[in-house]
Amino acid sequence: MTTRIGIAGVTGRMGQLLVEEVRAAGAEVSGGLGRSAAKPTGVMAYKDIASLAAASDVVIDFTNAATAQDFAAAMAASGKGWVLGTSGLSAADEAAVAKAAEHIPVVYASNFSAGVNLVLALAERMGAALPADAYDAEIVEMHHRQKVDAPSGTAIGMGRAVAKGRGVSLDDVIESGRHGHTGARKTGAIGFAALRGGQVVGEHTLIFAAGTEHIVLTHRAFDRRAFATGAVRAALWVAGREAGLRSMMDVLGM
């Protein structure tokens, strides 16, 4: 039976790519939900997330952090799968996503690129292998000038991977947006720098800096299609599964 995939955010940057990738994968685009002022091209338009979910087996959601809690409640009530790629979620937003996952299968990822997820796996191993008192971890990311959240979701994912490897919580060691007289760098901190300009799809660099060596791990995305392909792969994987919160690592079998 053909999987019916709905797209929330169909009129955004990722929307048309997702439509193309769903069809290329042999699945059905059940419809789309976009900004009220914009009409999706070539797909059935739905007025809200609940009606889109009712017409779908799984919904891919690349919208805005402001919708996360309302969408989580609606998706949980629908009983359908949810692939969430929206960035900039707060702790309360993520708690709402986790609560929804008690009722439906959810794949929530900061990035759906296979390459990025391999980098995240390496980041965790490097965090475990390189002692925090000897190797300072810094993350630098750059995106297009329209991006509204910083650091990016992928950068936060990198930081969480390093922190997990070190057995700490990122919230306890994060240093982001340094400015002015900040004092000396704290031992064990994980630092972030966010650059914005032009139309950069996404660049992320993780640096481990010691007194005797630097180790640098970089991922550059040149086409958003890599994210769309991964999100569709996640949608096909999660459709019909039991409730629970998964990541792209689960989809990739890592």
N, C-alpha and C positions, 0 to 999 in steps of 0.2 A: 504494500500500500504506500502511495506517495506521501511523504511527510509535508505537511502544510506549515510554512514558516511565515510568521508575521514580522514586520519590520517597524519598530518604533524609532522615529528619527529618519524616516524615509526621504524627507526633503533636505536633509543635512549633507555634510561633506561625504559621509560614508554611505548614504542611502542608496544612490544609484548603483554603486559598486556591489552592495549587498544584494540588490535585486538581480544583477547580472550573475553573481556567484551562486545564488540560490538556484537559479535556472540552469547554470552550467553543471551543477551537482545533480541535476535530475529531480530536484524537489519543486514544490509548488509555492509560489509567492501568494499567500492567502490574502494579503492586503498590507496597507501601511498607515501609519499615524505620523503626521507632520505638524509643523507650525500652522496655526490657524489661518495665517495669511498666504500660505503656500499650498498648492495642490500637487500631490504626487503624480508623476507621469507614468501611465501604463499599468497602474495597479489600483485595486479597489481602495478607496479612502475610507477610514473609520474615524468616528468622532472622538473616541476615547479608548484608553488601554483595555478596558473591560470588554468592549465589543470586539476589538482586534483579537484579544486572547480567546474569546468564544469561537472565533472563526479559524483558529490556528491550533496546531499541535504543540508548537513552541514559538516564543517571541524572542527576537533579537532586539536588544534595547541599547541604542547609542543616542541618548537624548541629553539631558541636563541633570546635574546633581539635585536641582530644586524639585524634580519629579520623583526622586528615588523612593521616598517613604510612601507616597500615594500609590505609586506603581507597585511597590512591594505588597501592599495590602490587597490591591486589585488582582495581582497575579496569584497570590496565595489563595484567594477566593475562587479563582478560575480553575485551579487544579492542573494547569498547563505548565510546561517547561519554560524556563526563563534563562536567556543568555545575556548577561549584563556586562557591558563594556564602558559604561559611563564613568568618567573620571571626576575627581574632586569631591568624593563622598566624605561626609563627616563621620565621626564615631557613631552618632545617632542614626545616620543613614545606613551604615554598615550593620548596625544592630537590627534595623528593620529588615534588611536583606537576609540576615541570619535567621530571623524569626519566620520569614516567608519560606525559607528552606526547610523548616520543620514540616511543611505541608506539600511542597512541590520540589521537583529537581531544579537546582540552580547551578549554572556555571558563571562565576564572577571572577573576572580577571582584569588586571591593569593593562594587559596587552595580549592580543590573540595571535601575534606572530610566533611561529615555531622557533625562529632564531632568538627572539627575546626571551622566550621561556627556557631555552638552553642556557642563555646568559644568566638568568636568574638562578638556575640550578648550580652553575659554576660559582656565582657570587656567594651562595650559601656555603659551599665547600671551601672557598677561599676565606670566608669569614671565620670558619672553624679552624682552618690551618694556620692563619696568620694572626698572632697574638695582638690584642687591642692595645697593649702597652708599648708595642714596638712598631705597629703598622697603622698609621692614620688612614681612615677610610673617608674618601671624598667622592661625591657624585655630582657630575656636571651634565645638564641637559639643555637642549635648544629645540625650540618649536617655532612655528609660524606666528606671526604677529597677532593673529586673531584668537589665539588660545587664552582662555580666561582663568585657568587655575595654575598654580605653581606651588611647590614643584609638581611636575607631571605625575600622573598615576604610575607610570612605569618607573620613574625615578624613586617614588615611594616604595614600589615593589622591590627595587634593587636594595634599598635601605633595609627593608624588612627581611630580605633574604640574608644580608650580611649580619643583621642583628640576631636572626634565628641561629645562624651558624655560631655566633658568639654566646648564645644562651641568654640574651637580654631582650628587652622590649624596645623597639625603635622610639617609642614615645619618651623613653627615659634618657635617650642619648642623642636625639636629633639636634642639630644646629643648622638652622636655615635662615638665609637672608642676612648674613652678617653685615653690620654697618656701624661706622663710628669706632669708638674706643671700646672694643669688646673684651680686651684682656687676652691672655695666652690661650691657645687652643686646649680644651679639656681632654685629658687622656681618655680614650675609649669613645669619644664623640664620633658621630657619623654626620658629615657635613654635606650640605646641598647648595648648589648654585644653579639658578635658572636664567637662561638667556632666551630672548624673544626677538624675532626679526624675520623679514622676508616671508618666504613660503616653505620653510623647512618642515618636512613631514615629521621627522623625529630623530634626534641624535642623543644617545645616552652613553656616558663614559664613567666607569667606576675606577677610581685610583686608590691603590694601597701604597702609601708613601712611608718608607722607613728611612733611617739615617744612611743606610748603605745601598738601597735599591728602591725603584718604583716599579710596580706591576700595574698595567693598564688594560682594562677590558672595555671594548667599545662596540656598540651596535648602531648602525645607521640604516634608517628606512628611507627608501627613495620613492615608494609607491604605496599608497594606502590600501591597495588591493591585497597586500600581505595580511593586513588586519581583517579584511572582509573574508578572505579565504579561510582564515583560522576560525572566525566567528561562525561561519556556516558549518565548518567541520564540527565545532562544538555543539551547534544546534542539532545536527543529525545524530550526534553521539548521545545527547542528553534526552532527546524526545522519548517519552515512554518509560524512563527510568524511575526508580523509587525516589522519594523525597530525600533531600540532602544537599549540603553546600559543597560544591566542587570547584576546582580551579582548572586552568588550561593544562596544568601538569597532569591532572587526571585524564583529560582527553587524550593527551599525547602518550599516556602510559608510563610516565616518568615517576 
